[in-house]
C-alpha cells in the first residue's frame, strides 16, 4: 500500500513516480524507543498527533549522515538514534482549483495508467520489498489514503516555538518536583534511622539499669550470707568454714570486677549511641530547614 509522509506541509508518498525517481524512502516512528520517539515528535511539531506504524516520515527530513548502506544489498537504512531535523513549518499555500466542466480525457487516462503501473510493480516486488517502502497498514481503501494525505498536508496544526518552550518548562518543572520528592524520601529515611537509634539508646539504658540492680542485689545477698556464717560459733568447723568464706570472698571480688567491666562497656555503648543519635538529629533538622527554604524560594 502507498505510504504518505506525516510531516507538516509535506506531500511525498511512495506511489508518486517523482518520489521513486528521487529514491525517497519512508521510515516509521521509533515506537519502541520512548526517548527517541519524544525527540522525533518534538521536531515534527504536530499538535494532537499520535504516530502509528502507518504514519512514517520520508527521507527528505533527514540528513545524509543519518543513513547507512548495507554492504551487499546497498540498501539505505537509518542509523540507530537518528533524529529528523529538516522541516518547514510554513503553511503550504493553497491555490483554488478552477472548475472546468470539460476535463481532459488524456490526462485522466494517463493518471489511471500510472497508478495501475505502480500497483503492478508493487505486487511483483512484494517479496523483496525493502523496509523503506513496506507498509504495516491493513487499510485497502484509497479514500482513506487520500484522507490521510489531506490530513497531513492541509490545514495541519503544529507547535509554535512558544509552545515548544512551554513544554520544555513543564519538563523542567517535573524534574524539579522529582528531585524534591527524592529529597523528602531521603529525609524520611533519615528520620526512621534517628528513631531506631533513639530506641536502641533507651534499650541500652534499661539494660544498664537492670544489670546494675542485679549486681547490687547479688552483692547484698552474698554479704548477708557471709555475715550469717561469721556469726556461727561452731569451733569444730571453724577451719573448714574459713576456707568456704575465703572462696566466697574471692568469688564476690571476681563478680564485682566483672560487673564493673560490664558497666563500663554499657556506659561506652550508651555514649556512642547518644553521639550517633545526636549527629543524625542534627543532619535531619539541617535537611528539613533546607527543604523549607527551597520551597519558600520557589
C-alpha positions as CSV (number, residue, x, y, z in Angstrom):
1,X,0.0,0.0,0.0
2,X,1.2,3.6,-0.6
3,X,2.8,5.4,2.3
4,X,2.4,9.2,2.9
5,X,4.8,11.4,4.8
6,X,3.4,12.6,8.2
7,X,5.4,15.8,8.3
8,X,3.6,19.1,8.2
9,X,3.2,20.5,4.7
10,X,4.9,17.5,3.1
11,X,3.1,15.8,0.2
12,X,5.6,13.0,-0.6
13,X,4.1,9.5,-1.0
14,X,5.5,6.2,-2.1
15,X,3.2,5.8,-5.1
16,X,4.4,9.0,-6.8
17,X,6.7,8.4,-9.6
18,X,8.7,11.6,-8.8
19,X,9.4,10.2,-5.3
20,X,10.5,6.9,-6.8
21,X,12.9,8.6,-9.2
22,X,14.4,10.6,-6.4
23,X,14.9,7.4,-4.4
24,X,12.9,8.8,-1.5
25,X,12.4,6.3,1.3
26,X,9.9,6.2,4.2
27,X,10.7,5.4,7.8
28,X,8.4,4.6,10.6
29,X,8.5,6.3,14.0
30,X,10.6,4.5,16.7
31,X,7.5,3.4,18.8
32,X,9.6,1.0,20.9
33,X,12.1,3.7,22.0
34,X,10.2,6.2,24.0
35,X,13.1,8.7,24.4
36,X,13.9,8.7,20.7
37,X,10.2,8.9,19.9
38,X,9.9,12.0,22.0
39,X,12.7,13.7,20.1
40,X,11.0,12.9,16.8
41,X,7.7,14.3,17.9
42,X,9.4,17.5,19.3
43,X,10.9,18.2,15.9
44,X,7.7,17.3,13.9
45,X,5.7,19.8,16.0
46,X,2.2,18.4,15.2
47,X,-0.4,19.0,17.8
48,X,-2.7,16.1,18.7
49,X,-0.6,13.8,16.6
50,X,-0.3,10.1,17.6
51,X,2.2,8.2,15.4
52,X,1.5,4.7,14.3
53,X,3.3,2.2,12.1
54,X,1.4,3.5,9.1
55,X,2.4,7.2,9.6
56,X,6.1,7.4,8.5
57,X,8.4,10.3,7.7
58,X,10.1,10.5,4.3
59,X,13.9,10.6,3.9
60,X,13.9,14.3,2.9
61,X,13.6,15.2,6.6
62,X,16.9,13.5,7.4
63,X,20.5,14.5,6.6
64,X,22.7,12.2,4.6
65,X,24.7,11.5,7.7
66,X,21.7,9.8,9.2
67,X,21.8,6.9,6.8
68,X,24.0,3.9,6.3
69,X,24.2,1.4,3.4
70,X,24.1,-2.3,3.6
71,X,27.4,-3.9,2.3
72,X,25.8,-6.4,-0.1
73,X,22.3,-5.2,-1.0
74,X,23.3,-1.5,-0.9
75,X,20.0,-0.7,0.8
76,X,19.8,2.5,2.7
77,X,18.7,2.3,6.4
78,X,18.6,4.8,9.2
79,X,21.4,4.8,11.7
80,X,20.5,4.0,15.3
81,X,19.5,7.1,17.2
82,X,18.9,9.2,14.0
83,X,16.6,12.2,14.5
84,X,14.8,14.1,11.7
85,X,15.8,17.8,11.6
86,X,14.8,19.1,8.1
87,X,11.3,20.6,8.4
88,X,9.4,23.5,7.0
89,X,6.9,24.9,9.4
90,X,5.4,27.4,7.0
91,X,1.9,26.5,5.9
92,X,1.6,25.5,2.3
93,X,-0.2,28.0,0.1
94,X,-3.4,26.6,-1.2
95,X,-4.5,27.5,-4.7
96,X,-8.1,27.4,-5.6
97,X,-8.8,25.0,-8.3
98,X,-10.8,26.4,-11.2
99,X,-13.8,24.5,-12.0
100,X,-13.6,23.1,-15.5
101,X,-16.5,21.2,-16.8
102,X,-14.6,19.7,-19.7
103,X,-11.8,17.5,-18.3
104,X,-9.0,16.4,-20.5
105,X,-9.6,12.7,-21.2
106,X,-5.9,12.0,-22.0
107,X,-4.7,13.3,-18.5
108,X,-7.3,11.2,-16.7
109,X,-6.3,8.1,-18.6
110,X,-2.6,8.8,-18.0
111,X,-3.2,9.2,-14.3
112,X,-5.1,5.8,-14.2
113,X,-2.4,4.1,-16.2
114,X,0.3,5.5,-13.9
115,X,-1.5,4.1,-10.8
116,X,-2.0,0.7,-12.5
117,X,1.7,0.5,-13.3
118,X,2.6,1.4,-9.7
119,X,0.3,-1.3,-8.2
120,X,1.6,-3.9,-10.7
121,X,5.2,-3.0,-9.9
122,X,4.4,-3.1,-6.2
123,X,2.9,-6.6,-6.4
124,X,5.8,-8.0,-8.4
125,X,8.4,-6.7,-6.0
126,X,6.5,-7.6,-2.8
127,X,8.8,-10.5,-1.9
128,X,12.0,-8.3,-2.0
129,X,10.3,-5.1,-0.7
130,X,12.7,-3.1,1.5
131,X,11.8,-1.7,4.8
132,X,11.6,1.8,3.4
133,X,8.5,1.1,1.3
134,X,7.0,-1.8,3.4
135,X,3.6,-0.9,4.8
136,X,2.1,-2.2,8.0
137,X,-1.3,-0.7,7.4
138,X,-4.3,-3.1,6.9
139,X,-6.4,-0.4,5.2
140,X,-7.1,-1.0,1.5
141,X,-9.4,1.9,0.9
142,X,-8.0,4.5,-1.5
143,X,-10.3,7.1,0.0
144,X,-8.8,6.6,3.4
145,X,-5.3,7.1,1.9
146,X,-6.4,10.3,0.2
147,X,-7.9,11.5,3.5
148,X,-4.7,10.7,5.3
149,X,-2.7,12.7,2.8
150,X,-5.1,15.6,3.1
151,X,-4.9,15.4,6.9
152,X,-1.1,15.5,6.8
153,X,-0.6,18.3,4.2
154,X,-3.6,20.6,4.5
155,X,-4.7,22.8,7.4
156,X,-2.5,20.9,9.9
157,X,-1.8,22.3,13.4
158,X,1.8,22.4,14.5
159,X,3.7,23.5,17.6
160,X,4.9,27.1,17.6
161,X,8.3,28.0,19.2
162,X,6.4,29.4,22.2
163,X,4.5,26.1,22.7
164,X,7.8,24.2,22.5
165,X,9.3,26.5,25.1
166,X,6.3,25.9,27.4
167,X,6.6,22.1,27.0
168,X,10.3,22.4,27.9
169,X,9.4,24.5,31.0
170,X,6.9,21.8,32.1
171,X,9.5,19.2,31.7
172,X,12.0,21.2,33.8
173,X,9.3,21.8,36.5
174,X,8.6,18.0,36.5
175,X,12.4,17.3,37.1
176,X,12.4,19.8,40.0
177,X,9.4,18.1,41.6
178,X,11.0,14.7,41.2
179,X,14.2,16.0,42.9
180,X,12.1,17.4,45.8
181,X,10.2,14.1,46.2
182,X,13.6,12.2,46.2
183,X,14.9,14.6,48.9
184,X,11.8,14.1,51.0
185,X,12.1,10.3,50.8
186,X,15.8,10.6,51.9
187,X,14.7,12.8,54.9
188,X,12.0,10.3,55.8
189,X,14.6,7.5,55.8
190,X,16.9,9.6,58.0
191,X,14.0,10.2,60.4
192,X,13.4,6.5,60.6
193,X,17.1,5.8,61.3
194,X,17.0,8.5,64.0
195,X,14.0,6.9,65.8
196,X,15.7,3.5,65.6
197,X,18.8,4.8,67.2
198,X,16.8,6.5,69.9
199,X,15.1,3.3,70.7
200,X,18.4,1.4,70.8
201,X,19.7,4.1,73.2
202,X,16.7,3.7,75.5
203,X,17.0,-0.1,75.4
204,X,20.7,0.2,76.3
205,X,19.8,2.4,79.3
206,X,17.2,-0.1,80.5
207,X,19.7,-2.9,80.2
208,X,22.3,-1.0,82.1
209,X,19.9,-0.2,84.9
210,X,18.8,-3.8,85.2
211,X,22.4,-5.0,85.2
212,X,23.2,-2.5,88.0
213,X,20.2,-3.6,90.0
214,X,21.1,-7.3,89.7
215,X,24.6,-6.6,90.7
216,X,23.7,-4.8,93.9
217,X,21.0,-7.4,94.7
218,X,23.6,-10.2,94.3
219,X,26.1,-8.4,96.4
220,X,23.7,-7.7,99.2
221,X,22.6,-11.3,99.3
222,X,26.1,-12.6,99.3
223,X,27.3,-10.3,102.1
224,X,24.3,-11.3,104.1
225,X,25.3,-15.0,103.8
226,X,28.8,-14.1,104.8
227,X,27.6,-12.3,107.9
228,X,25.5,-15.2,108.9
229,X,28.4,-17.6,108.5
230,X,30.7,-15.4,110.6
231,X,28.2,-15.5,113.4
232,X,28.3,-19.2,113.7
233,X,30.0,-20.4,117.0
234,X,30.8,-23.9,116.0
235,X,34.5,-24.0,116.6
236,X,34.9,-27.6,115.3
237,X,34.0,-26.5,111.8
238,X,35.8,-23.1,112.0
239,X,38.8,-24.1,109.8
240,X,36.5,-25.7,107.2
241,X,34.2,-22.7,107.2
242,X,37.1,-20.3,107.0
243,X,38.1,-21.9,103.7
244,X,34.5,-21.6,102.5
245,X,34.5,-17.9,103.5
246,X,37.7,-17.3,101.6
247,X,36.3,-18.9,98.5
248,X,33.1,-16.9,98.8
249,X,35.1,-13.7,99.2
250,X,37.2,-14.5,96.1
251,X,34.1,-15.2,94.1
252,X,32.4,-12.0,95.2
253,X,35.5,-10.0,94.2
254,X,35.5,-11.7,90.8
255,X,31.8,-11.0,90.3
256,X,32.3,-7.4,91.4
257,X,35.2,-6.9,89.0
258,X,33.1,-8.5,86.1
259,X,30.2,-6.2,87.0
260,X,32.4,-3.1,86.8
261,X,33.7,-4.2,83.4
262,X,30.2,-4.8,82.1
263,X,29.0,-1.4,83.5
264,X,31.9,0.4,81.7
265,X,31.1,-1.3,78.4
266,X,27.4,-0.4,78.7
267,X,28.4,3.2,79.5
268,X,30.6,3.3,76.4
269,X,27.8,1.9,74.2
270,X,25.4,4.4,75.6
271,X,27.8,7.2,74.9
272,X,28.4,6.0,71.3
273,X,24.6,5.6,70.7
274,X,23.9,9.0,72.1
275,X,26.6,10.6,69.9
276,X,25.2,8.9,66.8
277,X,21.6,9.9,67.6
278,X,22.7,13.5,68.1
279,X,24.6,13.5,64.8
280,X,21.6,12.1,62.8
281,X,19.2,14.5,64.6
282,X,21.4,17.5,63.5
283,X,21.5,16.2,59.9
284,X,17.8,15.7,59.9
285,X,17.0,19.2,61.1
286,X,19.5,20.7,58.7
287,X,18.0,18.9,55.8
288,X,14.5,19.9,56.9
289,X,15.4,23.5,57.2
290,X,17.0,23.4,53.7
291,X,13.9,21.8,52.2
292,X,11.6,24.6,53.6
293,X,13.9,27.3,52.5
294,X,13.9,25.8,48.9
295,X,10.1,25.6,48.9
296,X,9.9,29.3,50.0
297,X,12.2,30.4,47.2
298,X,10.0,28.6,44.6
